[in-house]
């Protein structure tokens, strides 16, 4: 019964689009450069916060427009935040956002991303990095390459997540085009292969 009540609350918050972005700073210890990873949450304004693994199962049934609506909201908020942080710190800011859409949906989002950047992003304010797991990319490498190339033309970057030091993943990294970051799933077994990614 408690879980059912919780699920109903999450569904209601999704219909209200009560999303909020939190920012995880990532510091380069050699250069002191800071980038921010945007973490999307559902917030009921009473101190209760729900993570994606709690609300994503309801994304298509409870949120009008599904993952496309969520990604559009995320992109707009991230661009606003890039402008704000870069103005406050007087230097360009990089923000990483993780998209919920599938590869075909992202292709459809490209024109919207272009418009949002043209309308909202201040010149030289920073860079927006789009992140996706390699498991989604590997399903259609040609479409992924198209997305990476289009994002590069827009002045955006791309990050692959859940990358392993395996022959298949290394081959994909060499084929897909310019990638700004790779989140590597490190393991003792593959630790000696990590240098291949650098």
Buried (B, 14 or more C-beta within 10 A) or exposed (E): EEEEEEBEBBBEBBEEEBBEBEBEEEEEEEEEEBBBBBBBBBBBEEEEEBEBEBBBEBBEEBBEEBBBBBBBBBBBBBBBBBBEBBEEEEEEBBBBBBBBBBBEBBBEBBEBBBEBBEEBBEEEBBBBBBBBEBEBBBEBBEBBBBBBBBBBEBEBBBBBBBBBBEEEBBEBBEEBBEBBBBBBEEEEEBEEBEEEBE
